[in-house]
Amino acid sequence: MAKTNKSEFIATGTVAQNRRARFDYNITETYIAGLVLVGTEVKSLRRGHANITDAYGIVEDGEVYMSNMFIAAYENQGYSSHAERRNRKLLLNHREIIKIINSLQRKGSTLIAIKLFFDAKGRAKLEIGLGTGKKLYDKLETAKERDWSREKARIMAH
């Protein structure tokens, strides 16, 4: 059996991040949700093998699920593994679930994954955002504001 370096594993901190989320969407509210995972998913997350760029939230039977979130198969699996792109249940308070369901019923509203991380206690958490998609002119305006703030910082530095 090959020895593994413990420094390869992520104990706490960010596993995956959706950097385009705030560029493509106007995020109005953010929530921190737990995830219902199986053992091989957690082991794969500890190695950092996840992608949440295409993940979005759906509602089934009064519960919120994250769909299209990719967690790679664990390479040292035994006799069983997990589906890489399955719907994963989000663990939220009842009030938060009701608020999210009501918001998603509005036209153009969507629930997207922003960041996947391990908290201080070592539990997998997902930061999700509730928002609406931006139009092209909104994206251009965001880029202009970002460029102007960089230029302003350069000017102020000198």
Stockholm file with secondary structure:
# STOCKHOLM 1.0

chainA/1-158         MAKTNKSEFIATGTVAQNRRARFDYNITETYIAGLVLVGTEVKSLRRGHANITDAYGIVEDGEVYMSNMFIAAYENQGYSSHAERRNRKLLLNHREIIKIINSLQRKGSTLIAIKLFFDAKGRAKLEIGLGTGKKLYDKLETAKERDWSREKARIMAH
#=GR chainA/1-158 SS CCCCCGGGSCSSEEEEECTTHHHHEEEEEEEEEEECCCHHHHHHHHTTCEECTTCEEEEETTEEEEESCEECCCTTCCSCCCCTTCCEEEECCHHHHHHHHHHHTSTTEEEEEEEEEECTTSCEEEEEEEEEECCHHHHHHHHHHHHHHHHHHHHHHC
#=GC SS_cons         CCCCCGGGSCSSEEEEECTTHHHHEEEEEEEEEEECCCHHHHHHHHTTCEECTTCEEEEETTEEEEESCEECCCTTCCSCCCCTTCCEEEECCHHHHHHHHHHHTSTTEEEEEEEEEECTTSCEEEEEEEEEECCHHHHHHHHHHHHHHHHHHHHHHC
//
